[in-house]
Structures are given as C-alpha cells and as structure tokens.
Amino acid sequence: MQRARLYIIFIVILGMISIHSAEALEFERTGVQGPRRLDFEGHVGGSPVDSLQAGANQGQGVQEKGSRMAFTLQYRPRSEYRNGYKKPMSDSLTPAFITNQRSRIGLTYSTSHFRSRVSFQDVRTWGESRIKRDISTFLLHEAWFEWYLSSSFSVKVGRQVLKYDEQRLLAACNWNNVGSTHDMALLQYEKPDYHLHLGMAYNNDRNKLSESYYDFASSYYKALQFFSASRQFSDQLEVSLLEIADGHQQPTGSGLYWRLTTGINVDYHSDNDRLKLMGKSYWQGGQNQHGRQIRAYFWALKASYALGDFRVIAGMDYFSGDNQLDTTDQTINAFNNLYGSGHGYYGSMDYFTTIDQHTNGGGLRDIHLGLSYTFNPGLSARITYHHFALTGKVRDPTYQGPEPRALDASLGSEIDFSLKYHFSDEFSLKAGYSAMVAIDNLCAIKGGDPNQPANWGFVMLQFNPQIFINSFIQKNSQ
C-alpha cells in the first residue's frame, strides 16, 4: 500500500511540473500571479479563522516590478469561568476563573516570484510568572518561504499552518492559544475553479548523524503525506478530496506504522445563499501508533436555511467506535480525527476534541440544532443544542456481574450560546455561555459527579493592529 501511495505521489508531482512548464513562459513575461487562497497567516484551502487576515488583501498578491511588506500584531486576552469545562466536576473541586493571553507578531514579504512569512507568539496565563521573574514563553509560530514557479504553481517550505475541508482533520486550531503548525514542504497548483495540493513532512526529535528512535512517536507523526484536490463545478457546487497518510515510529527498528485517512467533501449553496448543504465521508485504515489494525469511518451532514436575518442549522456528525465486549476483535474501529479542530463542532465545552480518546474508543454521534441571528453586519448571535451518544460499546466499569456490560449510548446534552461584535476591522469581541447536562455514562468515561452542575462562560477580545503595509516599487531601469 505504501509503495502504491508513493507511486501516485510521484505521478502527481510529474503532472504538476508538466503543467508548470506550459505556463512558466507566460508567467516570466507578465509577472502576474493567478488567484491565491492564502492570507498572511499562511492558510491554504478553506476560509481563515484568524482575524489576522485583516488587511491581508492589501498585503497579498503580486506587484509587478515591485515588492510588498506587511507587519501585523495580535493581542487576544480571553477570560473564562470553568465549572465542568472539558470534564464533569466533583463536589470537592472549586470552579476556576482564568485569563489566557496570546500575543503574536508577524512579518510578511512578497514579490512577483516569492513570498515569505515569519511570526512569533507569546502564550501565557495571567499570573503564571511572578513580577520581576522572567519565564520565557516566546516561541516561533511560522517561518516559511514560497516560490512561485508559474502563475499557478508554487512550492512552500517551512513551518506553516494547514487548513483543509472545514478543518475537521487538518486545522489551524485557532481556539487553542498555541495553535497548530507543521514543518513541511507543500506543492500547490491553483486555478480559479480547482486546486491540487501535495504536502510532505519527515520529522526528527534532534539534530543527529544517524536515524534513531523518535521520542515523540506516541503522540506525533514521524512522517506525513497528504493530497488535497477540489473542484468548483459551478457557483453553487464544490467537491473536494483529501487523503492523509501519517506514519508513527515503530518501537524497534526504523520502520513506521502507517495510518491512511481518505474521504470526500461536498458543499452546495443556492444562488442567494439561503440554502446551504454540506456532506462529508471518510474512511480510516492502516495501523495506529501501536501497530494495531484500523478499520474506522466518519461522516457528517449539515443543512442551514436563512429566514430573513435568522438562519436555522441542523446536522449530525458520526464517528465509528469500538466494541469492547468483543475481546477477540483486536481491530481499532474508533475513528481518530487526526490534527483537526474539535472546538465548536462537537460542543464549545470541549468534552470531545480528540474523539477516540475522549470517548474511550466508543465513537461519537452528535446531533445538533442551531439558530443564528444577524442584528447588523458587525453583530451576530447564535444558540446551538447538541445531543451526544456513543456509537460503539464501551464496557461499564461499575458493573460487577459475571459478564461485562456496555454503557448506555446516551452521554448527555449541551447548549451553547455565543455573541460576536466587530467594532472595526481590527477590533472585535466575542462572548459565550455553555451548559452541559451530563449523565452517569459520561462520568463513567471521563470521571466526575453527574449531579454537579457543569457550565462555562468566556469573554474574548481580539485586537489586530496593522502596523504598516508598504510598497517598494522598483524604478524601471529603462
């Protein structure tokens, strides 16, 4: 399977290069680049979630015979009241009130043939470092370089953000204060109605002279390959494919356990955007990081309909799960959502972000209903109801009978309310409140007391000043 995958990747690279050769002469003559789906955060594919994109339209793209520079900052403090956030509380615990702050600084430079970005961030909890005590938390977030080989073909190398297909499997993880970036090489072929992307990464835990065991093998990939293709068939219909192969270090030797995840996404919206439909389906196979065989799947359906300033949303997400009562079956049937985002999709209280781990391998069915209202272009509100249930069979740890018994499928319900207000392109506020009605089954998996109330609230400010966007126009030597 691995040899066939490498052969397909080789053919794709040859195809990209051949297409590039046909376009390179025209690109050299005009210096004009085709449409790009990139912003200053380096996001590719899909819409950005980080409002550092404010002003990106002014800073991206190609300037003929010139270059362009953009310097951006971000201040994002978020205060949270946590009473049963991520897991149920017990009567011996006291709810927490914390404030986390993310501060970013970034510089993007682009010309007609090149583009690069470097950004740094500091992430801290208010009070974690004492006054007059220096604790270093300043880290590299992005550092990449992109070379435009033609009007449509580019190569991007370095530490970068990956965002594809609603960010279910590859995400920026923007709600997380640290975020998510990958060290890799990315080939991109872009046209107005379709794109082809091929990404490749190979990791080591330190600078070494010969291969040795990868220390992060249990939690992070040693190698990653992914291929994304999308086609806009009309103004209303877009179909995309995503294939991800991630390899984990074997305990002995230099071999890898390869996990393959592949699927299709379909998005449709009516001419006036009143009706929106989305569907996706993924299959997962290969081996997990411990060498066990995988046979799992995931699908999701969502529909929304606008009634004036209201929009009604309904959908279901379904992750396959294991049957723990069948001790003879060693196959993994619990779908892993890889390096995607869980916040907001499966409830705002983050009970289920890494699906297989947070359900003890039991899978997840999330039926959700929502209603949003737009007061004006800068102010909107949304309320969403989630009902969670297991899709597999998780052994009941409290049952002492002669034969094992499975937990009931139902896990509980969550209600999320959020409010967004944009004071300007640079400054916004978001606030929310959520409540989880947990039952015994959920507490059997995650711990805590089902009789304790579980609620969570937050207020987040986001300020993205654009310090300057300057153009350096080269004078015509003629």
Secondary structure in CASP SS format (residue, H / E / C, confidence):
PFRMAT SS
TARGET T0000
AUTHOR 0000-0000-0000
METHOD secondary structure of the structure
MODEL  1
M C 1.00
Q H 1.00
R H 1.00
A H 1.00
R H 1.00
L H 1.00
Y H 1.00
I H 1.00
I H 1.00
F H 1.00
I H 1.00
V H 1.00
I H 1.00
L H 1.00
G H 1.00
M H 1.00
I H 1.00
S H 1.00
I H 1.00
H H 1.00
S H 1.00
A H 1.00
E H 1.00
A H 1.00
L H 1.00
E H 1.00
F H 1.00
E H 1.00
R H 1.00
T H 1.00
G C 1.00
V C 1.00
Q C 1.00
G C 1.00
P C 1.00
R C 1.00
R C 1.00
L C 1.00
D C 1.00
F C 1.00
E C 1.00
G C 1.00
H C 1.00
V C 1.00
G C 1.00
G C 1.00
S C 1.00
P C 1.00
V C 1.00
D C 1.00
S H 1.00
L H 1.00
Q H 1.00
A C 1.00
G C 1.00
A H 1.00
N H 1.00
Q H 1.00
G H 1.00
Q C 1.00
G C 1.00
V C 1.00
Q C 1.00
E C 1.00
K C 1.00
G E 1.00
S E 1.00
R E 1.00
M E 1.00
A E 1.00
F E 1.00
T E 1.00
L E 1.00
Q E 1.00
Y E 1.00
R E 1.00
P E 1.00
R E 1.00
S E 1.00
E E 1.00
Y E 1.00
R E 1.00
N E 1.00
G C 1.00
Y C 1.00
K C 1.00
K C 1.00
P C 1.00
M C 1.00
S C 1.00
D C 1.00
S C 1.00
L C 1.00
T C 1.00
P C 1.00
A E 1.00
F E 1.00
I E 1.00
T E 1.00
N E 1.00
Q E 1.00
R E 1.00
S E 1.00
R E 1.00
I E 1.00
G E 1.00
L E 1.00
T E 1.00
Y E 1.00
S E 1.00
T E 1.00
S C 1.00
H C 1.00
F E 1.00
R E 1.00
S E 1.00
R E 1.00
V E 1.00
S E 1.00
F E 1.00
Q E 1.00
D E 1.00
V E 1.00
R E 1.00
T E 1.00
W C 1.00
G C 1.00
E C 1.00
S C 1.00
R C 1.00
I C 1.00
K C 1.00
R C 1.00
D C 1.00
I C 1.00
S C 1.00
T C 1.00
F E 1.00
L E 1.00
L E 1.00
H E 1.00
E E 1.00
A E 1.00
W E 1.00
F E 1.00
E E 1.00
W E 1.00
Y E 1.00
L C 1.00
S C 1.00
S C 1.00
S C 1.00
F E 1.00
S E 1.00
V E 1.00
K E 1.00
V E 1.00
G E 1.00
R E 1.00
Q E 1.00
V C 1.00
L C 1.00
K C 1.00
Y E 1.00
D H 1.00
E H 1.00
Q H 1.00
R C 1.00
L C 1.00
L E 1.00
A C 1.00
A C 1.00
C C 1.00
N C 1.00
W C 1.00
N C 1.00
N C 1.00
V C 1.00
G C 1.00
S C 1.00
T C 1.00
H E 1.00
D E 1.00
M E 1.00
A E 1.00
L E 1.00
L E 1.00
Q E 1.00
Y E 1.00
E E 1.00
K E 1.00
P C 1.00
D C 1.00
Y E 1.00
H E 1.00
L E 1.00
H E 1.00
L E 1.00
G E 1.00
M E 1.00
A E 1.00
Y E 1.00
N C 1.00
N C 1.00
D C 1.00
R C 1.00
N C 1.00
K C 1.00
L C 1.00
S C 1.00
E C 1.00
S C 1.00
Y C 1.00
Y C 1.00
D C 1.00
F C 1.00
A C 1.00
S C 1.00
S C 1.00
Y C 1.00
Y C 1.00
K C 1.00
A E 1.00
L E 1.00
Q E 1.00
F E 1.00
F E 1.00
S E 1.00
A E 1.00
S E 1.00
R E 1.00
Q E 1.00
F C 1.00
S C 1.00
D C 1.00
Q C 1.00
L E 1.00
E E 1.00
V E 1.00
S E 1.00
L E 1.00
L E 1.00
E E 1.00
I E 1.00
A E 1.00
D E 1.00
G E 1.00
H E 1.00
Q E 1.00
Q C 1.00
P C 1.00
T C 1.00
G C 1.00
S C 1.00
G C 1.00
L E 1.00
Y E 1.00
W E 1.00
R E 1.00
L E 1.00
T E 1.00
T E 1.00
G E 1.00
I E 1.00
N E 1.00
V E 1.00
D E 1.00
Y E 1.00
H E 1.00
S C 1.00
D C 1.00
N C 1.00
D C 1.00
R C 1.00
L E 1.00
K E 1.00
L E 1.00
M E 1.00
G E 1.00
K E 1.00
S E 1.00
Y E 1.00
W E 1.00
Q E 1.00
G E 1.00
G E 1.00
Q E 1.00
N C 1.00
Q C 1.00
H C 1.00
G C 1.00
R C 1.00
Q E 1.00
I E 1.00
R E 1.00
A E 1.00
Y E 1.00
F E 1.00
W E 1.00
A E 1.00
L E 1.00
K E 1.00
A E 1.00
S E 1.00
Y E 1.00
A E 1.00
L E 1.00
G C 1.00
D C 1.00
F E 1.00
R E 1.00
V E 1.00
I E 1.00
A E 1.00
G E 1.00
M E 1.00
D E 1.00
Y E 1.00
F E 1.00
S C 1.00
G C 1.00
D C 1.00
N E 1.00
Q C 1.00
L C 1.00
D C 1.00
T C 1.00
T C 1.00
D C 1.00
Q C 1.00
T C 1.00
I E 1.00
N C 1.00
A C 1.00
F C 1.00
N C 1.00
N C 1.00
L C 1.00
Y E 1.00
G C 1.00
S C 1.00
G C 1.00
H C 1.00
G C 1.00
Y C 1.00
Y C 1.00
G C 1.00
S C 1.00
M C 1.00
D C 1.00
Y C 1.00
F C 1.00
T C 1.00
T C 1.00
I H 1.00
D H 1.00
Q H 1.00
H H 1.00
T C 1.00
N C 1.00
G C 1.00
G C 1.00
G C 1.00
L E 1.00
R E 1.00
D E 1.00
I E 1.00
H E 1.00
L E 1.00
G E 1.00
L E 1.00
S E 1.00
Y E 1.00
T E 1.00
F E 1.00
N E 1.00
P C 1.00
G C 1.00
L E 1.00
S E 1.00
A E 1.00
R E 1.00
I E 1.00
T E 1.00
Y E 1.00
H E 1.00
H E 1.00
F E 1.00
A E 1.00
L C 1.00
T C 1.00
G C 1.00
K E 1.00
V C 1.00
R E 1.00
D C 1.00
P C 1.00
T C 1.00
Y C 1.00
Q C 1.00
G C 1.00
P C 1.00
E C 1.00
P C 1.00
R C 1.00
A E 1.00
L C 1.00
D C 1.00
A C 1.00
S E 1.00
L E 1.00
G E 1.00
S E 1.00
E E 1.00
I E 1.00
D E 1.00
F E 1.00
S E 1.00
L E 1.00
K E 1.00
Y E 1.00
H E 1.00
F C 1.00
S C 1.00
D C 1.00
E C 1.00
F E 1.00
S E 1.00
L E 1.00
K E 1.00
A E 1.00
G E 1.00
Y E 1.00
S E 1.00
A E 1.00
M E 1.00
V E 1.00
A E 1.00
I C 1.00
D H 1.00
N H 1.00
L H 1.00
C H 1.00
A H 1.00
I H 1.00
K H 1.00
G C 1.00
G C 1.00
D C 1.00
P C 1.00
N C 1.00
Q C 1.00
P C 1.00
A E 1.00
N E 1.00
W E 1.00
G E 1.00
F E 1.00
V E 1.00
M E 1.00
L E 1.00
Q E 1.00
F E 1.00
N C 1.00
P C 1.00
Q E 1.00
I E 1.00
F E 1.00
I E 1.00
N E 1.00
S E 1.00
F E 1.00
I E 1.00
Q C 1.00
K C 1.00
N C 1.00
S C 1.00
Q C 1.00
END
